[in-house]
Amino acid sequence: MELRRERDKLLQDKLSLDKRSVSLKHKFSVLEAQLFQRLQNETGQQYDPQMYSVLHTDDGRVFIVPRDTHQQQHDEQKKRHRKPDHKDT
């Protein structure tokens, strides 16, 4: 009975975190769209969000980078943080 209560609590916590995550992702998308609307390059043109991406660093800095560069850095970060696979043999 105790395990069932714990499981139910964990499921509720997961649902709550999932809802929060969706909400934060939406807010981030809105903020990113506003950022791209306001930013201009050195010639006065707006940055194209299809060609550029927002990159956040751990120290709080924000950069606008070409999408392919951002994707490469994102992939490298994922590789560094990936947990090794443990297979039962």
PDB file with SEQRES, HELIX, SHEET and CRYST1 records, atoms N, CA, C and O in Angstrom:
SEQRES   1 A   89  MET GLU LEU ARG ARG GLU ARG ASP LYS LEU LEU GLN ASP          
SEQRES   2 A   89  LYS LEU SER LEU ASP LYS ARG SER VAL SER LEU LYS HIS          
SEQRES   3 A   89  LYS PHE SER VAL LEU GLU ALA GLN LEU PHE GLN ARG LEU          
SEQRES   4 A   89  GLN ASN GLU THR GLY GLN GLN TYR ASP PRO GLN MET TYR          
SEQRES   5 A   89  SER VAL LEU HIS THR ASP ASP GLY ARG VAL PHE ILE VAL          
SEQRES   6 A   89  PRO ARG ASP THR HIS GLN GLN GLN HIS ASP GLU GLN LYS          
SEQRES   7 A   89  LYS ARG HIS ARG LYS PRO ASP HIS LYS ASP THR                  
HELIX    1 AA1 GLU A    2  ARG A   38  1                                  37    
HELIX    2 AA2 ARG A   67  HIS A   81  1                                  15    
SHEET    1 AA1 2 TYR A  52  HIS A  56  0                                        
SHEET    2 AA1 2 VAL A  62  PRO A  66 -1                                        
CRYST1    1.000    1.000    1.000  90.00  90.00  90.00 P 1           1          
ATOM      1  N   MET A   1       0.815  -1.199   0.000  1.00  0.00           N  
ATOM      2  CA  MET A   1       0.000   0.000   0.000  1.00  0.00           C  
ATOM      3  C   MET A   1       0.858   1.262   0.000  1.00  0.00           C  
ATOM      4  O   MET A   1       0.555   2.237  -0.688  1.00  0.00           O  
ATOM      5  N   GLU A   2       1.939   1.226   0.787  1.00  0.00           N  
ATOM      6  CA  GLU A   2       2.843   2.369   0.860  1.00  0.00           C  
ATOM      7  C   GLU A   2       3.507   2.640  -0.491  1.00  0.00           C  
ATOM      8  O   GLU A   2       3.642   3.792  -0.903  1.00  0.00           O  
ATOM      9  N   LEU A   3       3.918   1.577  -1.171  1.00  0.00           N  
ATOM     10  CA  LEU A   3       4.549   1.733  -2.484  1.00  0.00           C  
ATOM     11  C   LEU A   3       3.572   2.331  -3.495  1.00  0.00           C  
ATOM     12  O   LEU A   3       3.960   3.137  -4.340  1.00  0.00           O  
ATOM     13  N   ARG A   4       2.338   1.942  -3.405  1.00  0.00           N  
ATOM     14  CA  ARG A   4       1.323   2.470  -4.323  1.00  0.00           C  
ATOM     15  C   ARG A   4       1.139   3.975  -4.110  1.00  0.00           C  
ATOM     16  O   ARG A   4       1.043   4.734  -5.074  1.00  0.00           O  
ATOM     17  N   ARG A   5       1.093   4.395  -2.865  1.00  0.00           N  
ATOM     18  CA  ARG A   5       0.968   5.830  -2.567  1.00  0.00           C  
ATOM     19  C   ARG A   5       2.179   6.601  -3.088  1.00  0.00           C  
ATOM     20  O   ARG A   5       2.048   7.675  -3.675  1.00  0.00           O  
ATOM     21  N   GLU A   6       3.356   6.029  -2.861  1.00  0.00           N  
ATOM     22  CA  GLU A   6       4.579   6.675  -3.343  1.00  0.00           C  
ATOM     23  C   GLU A   6       4.569   6.768  -4.875  1.00  0.00           C  
ATOM     24  O   GLU A   6       4.921   7.803  -5.441  1.00  0.00           O  
ATOM     25  N   ARG A   7       4.169   5.697  -5.526  1.00  0.00           N  
ATOM     26  CA  ARG A   7       4.088   5.699  -6.989  1.00  0.00           C  
ATOM     27  C   ARG A   7       3.105   6.751  -7.472  1.00  0.00           C  
ATOM     28  O   ARG A   7       3.405   7.494  -8.406  1.00  0.00           O  
ATOM     29  N   ASP A   8       1.940   6.824  -6.851  1.00  0.00           N  
ATOM     30  CA  ASP A   8       0.934   7.819  -7.237  1.00  0.00           C  
ATOM     31  C   ASP A   8       1.449   9.238  -7.039  1.00  0.00           C  
ATOM     32  O   ASP A   8       1.210  10.116  -7.869  1.00  0.00           O  
ATOM     33  N   LYS A   9       2.154   9.457  -5.938  1.00  0.00           N  
ATOM     34  CA  LYS A   9       2.729  10.780  -5.688  1.00  0.00           C  
ATOM     35  C   LYS A   9       3.761  11.120  -6.746  1.00  0.00           C  
ATOM     36  O   LYS A   9       3.787  12.242  -7.250  1.00  0.00           O  
ATOM     37  N   LEU A  10       4.616  10.158  -7.089  1.00  0.00           N  
ATOM     38  CA  LEU A  10       5.634  10.394  -8.114  1.00  0.00           C  
ATOM     39  C   LEU A  10       5.003  10.666  -9.483  1.00  0.00           C  
ATOM     40  O   LEU A  10       5.491  11.504 -10.241  1.00  0.00           O  
ATOM     41  N   LEU A  11       3.937   9.966  -9.789  1.00  0.00           N  
ATOM     42  CA  LEU A  11       3.226  10.215 -11.052  1.00  0.00           C  
ATOM     43  C   LEU A  11       2.637  11.620 -11.087  1.00  0.00           C  
ATOM     44  O   LEU A  11       2.700  12.299 -12.111  1.00  0.00           O  
ATOM     45  N   GLN A  12       2.066  12.052  -9.969  1.00  0.00           N  
ATOM     46  CA  GLN A  12       1.522  13.408  -9.897  1.00  0.00           C  
ATOM     47  C   GLN A  12       2.632  14.445 -10.032  1.00  0.00           C  
ATOM     48  O   GLN A  12       2.467  15.461 -10.707  1.00  0.00           O  
ATOM     49  N   ASP A  13       3.763  14.180  -9.385  1.00  0.00           N  
ATOM     50  CA  ASP A  13       4.904  15.088  -9.497  1.00  0.00           C  
ATOM     51  C   ASP A  13       5.386  15.166 -10.941  1.00  0.00           C  
ATOM     52  O   ASP A  13       5.710  16.248 -11.430  1.00  0.00           O  
ATOM     53  N   LYS A  14       5.434  14.033 -11.618  1.00  0.00           N  
ATOM     54  CA  LYS A  14       5.872  14.008 -13.007  1.00  0.00           C  
ATOM     55  C   LYS A  14       4.914  14.804 -13.882  1.00  0.00           C  
ATOM     56  O   LYS A  14       5.355  15.582 -14.729  1.00  0.00           O  
ATOM     57  N   LEU A  15       3.620  14.623 -13.693  1.00  0.00           N  
ATOM     58  CA  LEU A  15       2.635  15.379 -14.471  1.00  0.00           C  
ATOM     59  C   LEU A  15       2.787  16.879 -14.236  1.00  0.00           C  
ATOM     60  O   LEU A  15       2.708  17.678 -15.170  1.00  0.00           O  
ATOM     61  N   SER A  16       3.005  17.243 -12.993  1.00  0.00           N  
ATOM     62  CA  SER A  16       3.181  18.652 -12.656  1.00  0.00           C  
ATOM     63  C   SER A  16       4.431  19.213 -13.331  1.00  0.00           C  
ATOM     64  O   SER A  16       4.402  20.315 -13.879  1.00  0.00           O  
ATOM     65  N   LEU A  17       5.525  18.457 -13.291  1.00  0.00           N  
ATOM     66  CA  LEU A  17       6.762  18.899 -13.932  1.00  0.00           C  
ATOM     67  C   LEU A  17       6.606  18.974 -15.450  1.00  0.00           C  
ATOM     68  O   LEU A  17       7.145  19.881 -16.083  1.00  0.00           O  
ATOM     69  N   ASP A  18       5.883  18.037 -16.030  1.00  0.00           N  
ATOM     70  CA  ASP A  18       5.643  18.061 -17.474  1.00  0.00           C  
ATOM     71  C   ASP A  18       4.866  19.315 -17.871  1.00  0.00           C  
ATOM     72  O   ASP A  18       5.194  19.959 -18.868  1.00  0.00           O  
ATOM     73  N   LYS A  19       3.835  19.664 -17.092  1.00  0.00           N  
ATOM     74  CA  LYS A  19       3.052  20.869 -17.373  1.00  0.00           C  
ATOM     75  C   LYS A  19       3.927  22.110 -17.255  1.00  0.00           C  
ATOM     76  O   LYS A  19       3.840  23.021 -18.078  1.00  0.00           O  
ATOM     77  N   ARG A  20       4.763  22.138 -16.238  1.00  0.00           N  
ATOM     78  CA  ARG A  20       5.663  23.277 -16.025  1.00  0.00           C  
ATOM     79  C   ARG A  20       6.655  23.401 -17.177  1.00  0.00           C  
ATOM     80  O   ARG A  20       6.951  24.502 -17.641  1.00  0.00           O  
ATOM     81  N   SER A  21       7.156  22.273 -17.626  1.00  0.00           N  
ATOM     82  CA  SER A  21       8.101  22.262 -18.735  1.00  0.00           C  
ATOM     83  C   SER A  21       7.466  22.804 -20.014  1.00  0.00           C  
ATOM     84  O   SER A  21       8.086  23.592 -20.728  1.00  0.00           O  
ATOM     85  N   VAL A  22       6.248  22.390 -20.301  1.00  0.00           N  
ATOM     86  CA  VAL A  22       5.534  22.883 -21.487  1.00  0.00           C  
ATOM     87  C   VAL A  22       5.322  24.388 -21.372  1.00  0.00           C  
ATOM     88  O   VAL A  22       5.506  25.119 -22.346  1.00  0.00           O  
ATOM     89  N   SER A  23       4.941  24.846 -20.200  1.00  0.00           N  
ATOM     90  CA  SER A  23       4.719  26.268 -19.978  1.00  0.00           C  
ATOM     91  C   SER A  23       6.008  27.064 -20.171  1.00  0.00           C  
ATOM     92  O   SER A  23       5.997  28.116 -20.811  1.00  0.00           O  
ATOM     93  N   LEU A  24       7.115  26.569 -19.623  1.00  0.00           N  
ATOM     94  CA  LEU A  24       8.389  27.265 -19.760  1.00  0.00           C  
ATOM     95  C   LEU A  24       8.875  27.278 -21.203  1.00  0.00           C  
ATOM     96  O   LEU A  24       9.434  28.273 -21.662  1.00  0.00           O  
ATOM     97  N   LYS A  25       8.667  26.187 -21.914  1.00  0.00           N  
ATOM     98  CA  LYS A  25       9.056  26.141 -23.326  1.00  0.00           C  
ATOM     99  C   LYS A  25       8.258  27.155 -24.136  1.00  0.00           C  
ATOM    100  O   LYS A  25       8.794  27.810 -25.030  1.00  0.00           O  
ATOM    101  N   HIS A  26       6.984  27.276 -23.819  1.00  0.00           N  
ATOM    102  CA  HIS A  26       6.149  28.264 -24.516  1.00  0.00           C  
ATOM    103  C   HIS A  26       6.636  29.683 -24.220  1.00  0.00           C  
ATOM    104  O   HIS A  26       6.772  30.500 -25.129  1.00  0.00           O  
ATOM    105  N   LYS A  27       6.894  29.967 -22.952  1.00  0.00           N  
ATOM    106  CA  LYS A  27       7.387  31.293 -22.575  1.00  0.00           C  
ATOM    107  C   LYS A  27       8.718  31.586 -23.254  1.00  0.00           C  
ATOM    108  O   LYS A  27       8.944  32.704 -23.715  1.00  0.00           O  
ATOM    109  N   PHE A  28       9.593  30.603 -23.321  1.00  0.00           N  
ATOM    110  CA  PHE A  28      10.870  30.785 -23.977  1.00  0.00           C  
ATOM    111  C   PHE A  28      10.678  31.097 -25.456  1.00  0.00           C  
ATOM    112  O   PHE A  28      11.362  31.965 -25.999  1.00  0.00           O  
ATOM    113  N   SER A  29       9.765  30.407 -26.104  1.00  0.00           N  
ATOM    114  CA  SER A  29       9.489  30.661 -27.525  1.00  0.00           C  
ATOM    115  C   SER A  29       8.991  32.082 -27.746  1.00  0.00           C  
ATOM    116  O   SER A  29       9.400  32.747 -28.698  1.00  0.00           O  
ATOM    117  N   VAL A  30       8.113  32.543 -26.871  1.00  0.00           N  
ATOM    118  CA  VAL A  30       7.589  33.909 -26.981  1.00  0.00           C  
ATOM    119  C   VAL A  30       8.720  34.923 -26.785  1.00  0.00           C  
ATOM    120  O   VAL A  30       8.832  35.882 -27.548  1.00  0.00           O  
ATOM    121  N   LEU A  31       9.550  34.712 -25.771  1.00  0.00           N  
ATOM    122  CA  LEU A  31      10.671  35.622 -25.519  1.00  0.00           C  
ATOM    123  C   LEU A  31      11.670  35.610 -26.677  1.00  0.00           C  
ATOM    124  O   LEU A  31      12.194  36.655 -27.062  1.00  0.00           O  
ATOM    125  N   GLU A  32      11.926  34.441 -27.222  1.00  0.00           N  
ATOM    126  CA  GLU A  32      12.850  34.342 -28.349  1.00  0.00           C  
ATOM    127  C   GLU A  32      12.293  35.091 -29.561  1.00  0.00           C  
ATOM    128  O   GLU A  32      13.041  35.777 -30.258  1.00  0.00           O  
ATOM    129  N   ALA A  33      10.999  34.967 -29.817  1.00  0.00           N  
ATOM    130  CA  ALA A  33      10.376  35.689 -30.933  1.00  0.00           C  
ATOM    131  C   ALA A  33      10.482  37.199 -30.722  1.00  0.00           C  
ATOM    132  O   ALA A  33      10.778  37.935 -31.663  1.00  0.00           O  
ATOM    133  N   GLN A  34      10.244  37.660 -29.506  1.00  0.00           N  
ATOM    134  CA  GLN A  34      10.367  39.086 -29.199  1.00  0.00           C  
ATOM    135  C   GLN A  34      11.803  39.558 -29.376  1.00  0.00           C  
ATOM    136  O   GLN A  34      12.043  40.655 -29.879  1.00  0.00           O  
ATOM    137  N   LEU A  35      12.748  38.736 -28.966  1.00  0.00           N  
ATOM    138  CA  LEU A  35      14.154  39.082 -29.115  1.00  0.00           C  
ATOM    139  C   LEU A  35      14.506  39.269 -30.590  1.00  0.00           C  
ATOM    140  O   LEU A  35      15.141  40.257 -30.957  1.00  0.00           O  
ATOM    141  N   PHE A  36      14.098  38.329 -31.426  1.00  0.00           N  
ATOM    142  CA  PHE A  36      14.405  38.428 -32.848  1.00  0.00           C  
ATOM    143  C   PHE A  36      13.701  39.625 -33.498  1.00  0.00           C  
ATOM    144  O   PHE A  36      14.229  40.200 -34.450  1.00  0.00           O  
ATOM    145  N   GLN A  37      12.539  40.004 -33.008  1.00  0.00           N  
ATOM    146  CA  GLN A  37      11.853  41.170 -33.555  1.00  0.00           C  
ATOM    147  C   GLN A  37      12.602  42.464 -33.253  1.00  0.00           C  
ATOM    148  O   GLN A  37      12.528  43.420 -34.025  1.00  0.00           O  
ATOM    149  N   ARG A  38      13.309  42.496 -32.151  1.00  0.00           N  
ATOM    150  CA  ARG A  38      13.967  43.729 -31.707  1.00  0.00           C  
ATOM    151  C   ARG A  38      15.428  43.835 -32.122  1.00  0.00           C  
ATOM    152  O   ARG A  38      15.971  44.936 -32.216  1.00  0.00           O  
ATOM    153  N   LEU A  39      16.060  42.700 -32.368  1.00  0.00           N  
ATOM    154  CA  LEU A  39      17.485  42.731 -32.701  1.00  0.00           C  
ATOM    155  C   LEU A  39      17.710  43.076 -34.166  1.00  0.00           C  
ATOM    156  O   LEU A  39      16.939  42.690 -35.044  1.00  0.00           O  
ATOM    157  N   GLN A  40      18.775  43.805 -34.397  1.00  0.00           N  
ATOM    158  CA  GLN A  40      19.171  44.138 -35.768  1.00  0.00           C  
ATOM    159  C   GLN A  40      20.662  43.886 -35.918  1.00  0.00           C  
ATOM    160  O   GLN A  40      21.436  44.057 -34.976  1.00  0.00           O  
ATOM    161  N   ASN A  41      21.051  43.475 -37.122  1.00  0.00           N  
ATOM    162  CA  ASN A  41      22.470  43.286 -37.375  1.00  0.00           C  
ATOM    163  C   ASN A  41      23.127  44.630 -37.659  1.00  0.00           C  
ATOM    164  O   ASN A  41      22.482  45.674 -37.568  1.00  0.00           O  
ATOM    165  N   GLU A  42      24.409  44.603 -38.003  1.00  0.00           N  
ATOM    166  CA  GLU A  42      25.141  45.857 -38.200  1.00  0.00           C  
ATOM    167  C   GLU A  42      24.634  46.686 -39.381  1.00  0.00           C  
ATOM    168  O   GLU A  42      24.938  47.876 -39.462  1.00  0.00           O  
ATOM    169  N   THR A  43      23.869  46.085 -40.298  1.00  0.00           N  
ATOM    170  CA  THR A  43      23.312  46.839 -41.430  1.00  0.00           C  
ATOM    171  C   THR A  43      21.876  47.293 -41.165  1.00  0.00           C  
ATOM    172  O   THR A  43      21.240  47.882 -42.039  1.00  0.00           O  
ATOM    173  N   GLY A  44      21.367  47.021 -39.966  1.00  0.00           N  
ATOM    174  CA  GLY A  44      20.014  47.446 -39.619  1.00  0.00           C  
ATOM    175  C   GLY A  44      18.923  46.453 -39.964  1.00  0.00           C  
ATOM    176  O   GLY A  44      17.742  46.739 -39.767  1.00  0.00           O  
ATOM    177  N   GLN A  45      19.296  45.299 -40.470  1.00  0.00           N  
ATOM    178  CA  GLN A  45      18.319  44.262 -40.820  1.00  0.00           C  
ATOM    179  C   GLN A  45      18.044  43.366 -39.611  1.00  0.00           C  
ATOM    180  O   GLN A  45      18.918  43.137 -38.775  1.00  0.00           O  
ATOM    181  N   GLN A  46      16.816  42.871 -39.541  1.00  0.00           N  
ATOM    182  CA  GLN A  46      16.492  41.930 -38.464  1.00  0.00           C  
ATOM    183  C   GLN A  46      17.144  40.580 -38.749  1.00  0.00           C  
ATOM    184  O   GLN A  46      17.327  40.195 -39.904  1.00  0.00           O  
ATOM    185  N   TYR A  47      17.486  39.875 -37.684  1.00  0.00           N  
ATOM    186  CA  TYR A  47      18.009  38.524 -37.820  1.00  0.00           C  
ATOM    187  C   TYR A  47      16.861  37.586 -38.171  1.00  0.00           C  
ATOM    188  O   TYR A  47      15.774  37.685 -37.601  1.00  0.00           O  
ATOM    189  N   ASP A  48      17.102  36.686 -39.101  1.00  0.00           N  
ATOM    190  CA  ASP A  48      16.101  35.705 -39.513  1.00  0.00           C  
ATOM    191  C   ASP A  48      16.132  34.529 -38.542  1.00  0.00           C  
ATOM    192  O   ASP A  48      17.137  33.822 -38.469  1.00  0.00           O  
ATOM    193  N   PRO A  49      15.040  34.304 -37.787  1.00  0.00           N  
ATOM    194  CA  PRO A  49      15.042  33.198 -36.808  1.00  0.00           C  
ATOM    195  C   PRO A  49      15.174  31.819 -37.456  1.00  0.00           C  
ATOM    196  O   PRO A  49      15.466  30.838 -36.773  1.00  0.00           O  
ATOM    197  N   GLN A  50      14.960  31.741 -38.776  1.00  0.00           N  
ATOM    198  CA  GLN A  50      15.162  30.465 -39.471  1.00  0.00           C  
ATOM    199  C   GLN A  50      16.648  30.190 -39.697  1.00  0.00           C  
ATOM    200  O   GLN A  50      17.066  29.041 -39.846  1.00  0.00           O  
ATOM    201  N   MET A  51      17.440  31.271 -39.718  1.00  0.00           N  
ATOM    202  CA  MET A  51      18.869  31.120 -39.979  1.00  0.00           C  
ATOM    203  C   MET A  51      19.724  31.249 -38.719  1.00  0.00           C  
ATOM    204  O   MET A  51      20.872  30.808 -38.694  1.00  0.00           O  
ATOM    205  N   TYR A  52      19.159  31.855 -37.676  1.00  0.00           N  
ATOM    206  CA  TYR A  52      19.913  32.096 -36.442  1.00  0.00           C  
ATOM    207  C   TYR A  52      19.176  31.506 -35.251  1.00  0.00           C  
ATOM    208  O   TYR A  52      17.962  31.304 -35.271  1.00  0.00           O  
ATOM    209  N   SER A  53      19.947  31.241 -34.228  1.00  0.00           N  
ATOM    210  CA  SER A  53      19.400  30.654 -33.012  1.00  0.00           C  
ATOM    211  C   SER A  53      19.977  31.387 -31.808  1.00  0.00           C  
ATOM    212  O   SER A  53      21.043  31.997 -31.887  1.00  0.00           O  
ATOM    213  N   VAL A  54      19.263  31.318 -30.704  1.00  0.00           N  
ATOM    214  CA  VAL A  54      19.734  31.916 -29.458  1.00  0.00           C  
ATOM    215  C   VAL A  54      20.521  30.854 -28.694  1.00  0.00           C  
ATOM    216  O   VAL A  54      20.040  29.743 -28.475  1.00  0.00           O  
ATOM    217  N   LEU A  55      21.729  31.214 -28.295  1.00  0.00           N  
ATOM    218  CA  LEU A  55      22.579  30.311 -27.532  1.00  0.00           C  
ATOM    219  C   LEU A  55      22.785  30.908 -26.149  1.00  0.00           C  
ATOM    220  O   LEU A  55      23.223  32.051 -26.021  1.00  0.00           O  
ATOM    221  N   HIS A  56      22.471  30.136 -25.113  1.00  0.00           N  
ATOM    222  CA  HIS A  56      22.629  30.558 -23.720  1.00  0.00           C  
ATOM    223  C   HIS A  56      23.835  29.831 -23.148  1.00  0.00           C  
ATOM    224  O   HIS A  56      23.957  28.615 -23.292  1.00  0.00           O  
ATOM    225  N   THR A  57      24.709  30.558 -22.514  1.00  0.00           N  
ATOM    226  CA  THR A  57      25.860  29.926 -21.883  1.00  0.00           C  
ATOM    227  C   THR A  57      25.586  29.734 -20.392  1.00  0.00           C  
ATOM    228  O   THR A  57      24.676  30.344 -19.831  1.00  0.00           O  
ATOM    229  N   ASP A  58      26.378  28.891 -19.774  1.00  0.00           N  
ATOM    230  CA  ASP A  58      26.197  28.601 -18.345  1.00  0.00           C  
ATOM    231  C   ASP A  58      26.405  29.829 -17.465  1.00  0.00           C  
ATOM    232  O   ASP A  58      25.862  29.905 -16.363  1.00  0.00           O  
ATOM    233  N   ASP A  59      27.190  30.790 -17.951  1.00  0.00           N  
ATOM    234  CA  ASP A  59      27.448  31.985 -17.150  1.00  0.00           C  
ATOM    235  C   ASP A  59      26.419  33.097 -17.388  1.00  0.00           C  
ATOM    236  O   ASP A  59      26.592  34.215 -16.903  1.00  0.00           O  
ATOM    237  N   GLY A  60      25.343  32.789 -18.139  1.00  0.00           N  
ATOM    238  CA  GLY A  60      24.248  33.740 -18.315  1.00  0.00           C  
ATOM    239  C   GLY A  60      24.325  34.599 -19.560  1.00  0.00           C  
ATOM    240  O   GLY A  60      23.432  35.411 -19.802  1.00  0.00           O  
ATOM    241  N   ARG A  61      25.380  34.440 -20.361  1.00  0.00           N  
ATOM    242  CA  ARG A  61      25.473  35.230 -21.587  1.00  0.00           C  
ATOM    243  C   ARG A  61      24.566  34.649 -22.664  1.00  0.00           C  
ATOM    244  O   ARG A  61      24.269  33.454 -22.669  1.00  0.00           O  
ATOM    245  N   VAL A  62      24.133  35.512 -23.572  1.00  0.00           N  
ATOM    246  CA  VAL A  62      23.248  35.117 -24.658  1.00  0.00           C  
ATOM    247  C   VAL A  62      23.884  35.549 -25.974  1.00  0.00           C  
ATOM    248  O   VAL A  62      24.341  36.684 -26.108  1.00  0.00           O  
ATOM    249  N   PHE A  63      23.909  34.635 -26.945  1.00  0.00           N  
ATOM    250  CA  PHE A  63      24.486  34.912 -28.252  1.00  0.00           C  
ATOM    251  C   PHE A  63      23.485  34.550 -29.340  1.00  0.00           C  
ATOM    252  O   PHE A  63      22.658  33.653 -29.174  1.00  0.00           O  
ATOM    253  N   ILE A  64      23.575  35.261 -30.449  1.00  0.00           N  
ATOM    254  CA  ILE A  64      22.833  34.897 -31.655  1.00  0.00           C  
ATOM    255  C   ILE A  64      23.852  34.230 -32.571  1.00  0.00           C  
ATOM    256  O   ILE A  64      24.842  34.851 -32.958  1.00  0.00           O  
ATOM    257  N   VAL A  65      23.613  32.981 -32.914  1.00  0.00           N  
ATOM    258  CA  VAL A  65      24.568  32.224 -33.724  1.00  0.00           C  
ATOM    259  C   VAL A  65      23.857  31.601 -34.914  1.00  0.00           C  
ATOM    260  O   VAL A  65      22.655  31.340 -34.857  1.00  0.00           O  
ATOM    261  N   PRO A  66      24.600  31.360 -35.997  1.00  0.00           N  
ATOM    262  CA  PRO A  66      23.986  30.644 -37.127  1.00  0.00           C  
ATOM    263  C   PRO A  66      23.466  29.286 -36.663  1.00  0.00           C  
ATOM    264  O   PRO A  66      24.097  28.627 -35.837  1.00  0.00           O  
ATOM    265  N   ARG A  67      22.341  28.877 -37.183  1.00  0.00           N  
ATOM    266  CA  ARG A  67      21.697  27.635 -36.714  1.00  0.00           C  
ATOM    267  C   ARG A  67      22.594  26.410 -36.800  1.00  0.00           C  
ATOM    268  O   ARG A  67      22.595  25.608 -35.867  1.00  0.00           O  
ATOM    269  N   ASP A  68      23.352  26.228 -37.865  1.00  0.00           N  
ATOM    270  CA  ASP A  68      24.178  25.032 -37.953  1.00  0.00           C  
ATOM    271  C   ASP A  68      25.261  25.019 -36.878  1.00  0.00           C  
ATOM    272  O   ASP A  68      25.581  23.952 -36.355  1.00  0.00           O  
ATOM    273  N   THR A  69      25.835  26.172 -36.532  1.00  0.00           N  
ATOM    274  CA  THR A  69      26.820  26.261 -35.455  1.00  0.00           C  
ATOM    275  C   THR A  69      26.184  25.909 -34.126  1.00  0.00           C  
ATOM    276  O   THR A  69      26.757  25.150 -33.344  1.00  0.00           O  
ATOM    277  N   HIS A  70      25.001  26.454 -33.861  1.00  0.00           N  
ATOM    278  CA  HIS A  70      24.293  26.175 -32.616  1.00  0.00           C  
ATOM    279  C   HIS A  70      23.979  24.695 -32.506  1.00  0.00           C  
ATOM    280  O   HIS A  70      24.122  24.108 -31.433  1.00  0.00           O  
ATOM    281  N   GLN A  71      23.548  24.078 -33.613  1.00  0.00           N  
ATOM    282  CA  GLN A  71      23.201  22.659 -33.592  1.00  0.00           C  
ATOM    283  C   GLN A  71      24.432  21.817 -33.282  1.00  0.00           C  
ATOM    284  O   GLN A  71      24.338  20.849 -32.528  1.00  0.00           O  
ATOM    285  N   GLN A  72      25.592  22.170 -33.854  1.00  0.00           N  
ATOM    286  CA  GLN A  72      26.815  21.427 -33.582  1.00  0.00           C  
ATOM    287  C   GLN A  72      27.186  21.520 -32.107  1.00  0.00           C  
ATOM    288  O   GLN A  72      27.557  20.516 -31.498  1.00  0.00           O  
ATOM    289  N   GLN A  73      27.090  22.721 -31.527  1.00  0.00           N  
ATOM    290  CA  GLN A  73      27.417  22.891 -30.111  1.00  0.00           C  
ATOM    291  C   GLN A  73      26.432  22.127 -29.238  1.00  0.00           C  
ATOM    292  O   GLN A  73      26.821  21.523 -28.238  1.00  0.00           O  
ATOM    293  N   HIS A  74      25.159  22.153 -29.614  1.00  0.00           N  
ATOM    294  CA  HIS A  74      24.131  21.438 -28.858  1.00  0.00           C  
ATOM    295  C   HIS A  74      24.423  19.939 -28.887  1.00  0.00           C  
ATOM    296  O   HIS A  74      24.328  19.267 -27.860  1.00  0.00           O  
ATOM    297  N   ASP A  75      24.780  19.410 -30.069  1.00  0.00           N  
ATOM    298  CA  ASP A  75      25.087  17.989 -30.194  1.00  0.00           C  
ATOM    299  C   ASP A  75      26.302  17.614 -29.352  1.00  0.00           C  
ATOM    300  O   ASP A  75      26.324  16.551 -28.732  1.00  0.00           O  
ATOM    301  N   GLU A  76      27.324  18.492 -29.329  1.00  0.00           N  
ATOM    302  CA  GLU A  76      28.510  18.224 -28.520  1.00  0.00           C  
ATOM    303  C   GLU A  76      28.170  18.208 -27.032  1.00  0.00           C  
ATOM    304  O   GLU A  76      28.686  17.375 -26.288  1.00  0.00           O  
ATOM    305  N   GLN A  77      27.304  19.125 -26.595  1.00  0.00           N  
ATOM    306  CA  GLN A  77      26.891  19.151 -25.190  1.00  0.00           C  
ATOM    307  C   GLN A  77      26.151  17.875 -24.830  1.00  0.00           C  
ATOM    308  O   GLN A  77      26.361  17.318 -23.752  1.00  0.00           O  
ATOM    309  N   LYS A  78      25.289  17.407 -25.718  1.00  0.00           N  
ATOM    310  CA  LYS A  78      24.534  16.186 -25.456  1.00  0.00           C  
ATOM    311  C   LYS A  78      25.481  15.004 -25.316  1.00  0.00           C  
ATOM    312  O   LYS A  78      25.284  14.148 -24.454  1.00  0.00           O  
ATOM    313  N   LYS A  79      26.507  14.952 -26.159  1.00  0.00           N  
ATOM    314  CA  LYS A  79      27.461  13.851 -26.091  1.00  0.00           C  
ATOM    315  C   LYS A  79      28.204  13.860 -24.759  1.00  0.00           C  
ATOM    316  O   LYS A  79      28.437  12.806 -24.167  1.00  0.00           O  
ATOM    317  N   ARG A  80      28.579  15.060 -24.284  1.00  0.00           N  
ATOM    318  CA  ARG A  80      29.312  15.177 -23.024  1.00  0.00           C  
ATOM    319  C   ARG A  80      28.447  14.783 -21.830  1.00  0.00           C  
ATOM    320  O   ARG A  80      28.961  14.250 -20.846  1.00  0.00           O  
ATOM    321  N   HIS A  81      27.147  15.036 -21.902  1.00  0.00           N  
ATOM    322  CA  HIS A  81      26.261  14.788 -20.771  1.00  0.00           C  
ATOM    323  C   HIS A  81      25.579  13.425 -20.850  1.00  0.00           C  
ATOM    324  O   HIS A  81      24.865  13.035 -19.926  1.00  0.00           O  
ATOM    325  N   ARG A  82      25.791  12.711 -21.930  1.00  0.00           N  
ATOM    326  CA  ARG A  82      25.137  11.416 -22.110  1.00  0.00           C  
ATOM    327  C   ARG A  82      25.694  10.404 -21.125  1.00  0.00           C  
ATOM    328  O   ARG A  82      26.903  10.326 -20.911  1.00  0.00           O  
ATOM    329  N   LYS A  83      24.804   9.638 -20.532  1.00  0.00           N  
ATOM    330  CA  LYS A  83      25.228   8.593 -19.608  1.00  0.00           C  
ATOM    331  C   LYS A  83      25.630   7.367 -20.420  1.00  0.00           C  
ATOM    332  O   LYS A  83      25.005   7.064 -21.437  1.00  0.00           O  
ATOM    333  N   PRO A  84      26.659   6.668 -19.984  1.00  0.00           N  
ATOM    334  CA  PRO A  84      27.062   5.467 -20.718  1.00  0.00           C  
ATOM    335  C   PRO A  84      25.975   4.401 -20.644  1.00  0.00           C  
ATOM    336  O   PRO A  84      25.277   4.265 -19.639  1.00  0.00           O  
ATOM    337  N   ASP A  85      25.852   3.652 -21.732  1.00  0.00           N  
ATOM    338  CA  ASP A  85      24.864   2.566 -21.756  1.00  0.00           C  
ATOM    339  C   ASP A  85      25.388   1.394 -20.943  1.00  0.00           C  
ATOM    340  O   ASP A  85      26.559   1.025 -21.029  1.00  0.00           O  
ATOM    341  N   HIS A  86      24.492   0.820 -20.154  1.00  0.00           N  
ATOM    342  CA  HIS A  86      24.833  -0.364 -19.387  1.00  0.00           C  
ATOM    343  C   HIS A  86      23.970  -1.503 -19.920  1.00  0.00           C  
ATOM    344  O   HIS A  86      22.745  -1.490 -19.803  1.00  0.00           O  
ATOM    345  N   LYS A  87      24.641  -2.483 -20.505  1.00  0.00           N  
ATOM    346  CA  LYS A  87      23.921  -3.618 -21.063  1.00  0.00           C  
ATOM    347  C   LYS A  87      24.156  -4.839 -20.207  1.00  0.00           C  
ATOM    348  O   LYS A  87      25.262  -5.079 -19.721  1.00  0.00           O  
ATOM    349  N   ASP A  88      23.110  -5.595 -20.033  1.00  0.00           N  
ATOM    350  CA  ASP A  88      23.233  -6.849 -19.278  1.00  0.00           C  
ATOM    351  C   ASP A  88      23.730  -7.908 -20.225  1.00  0.00           C  
ATOM    352  O   ASP A  88      23.103  -8.165 -21.253  1.00  0.00           O  
ATOM    353  N   THR A  89      24.842  -8.527 -19.900  1.00  0.00           N  
ATOM    354  CA  THR A  89      25.373  -9.606 -20.758  1.00  0.00           C  
ATOM    355  C   THR A  89      25.528 -10.869 -19.983  1.00  0.00           C  
ATOM    356  O   THR A  89      25.960 -11.881 -20.534  1.00  0.00           O  
TER     357      THR A  89                                                      
END                                                                             
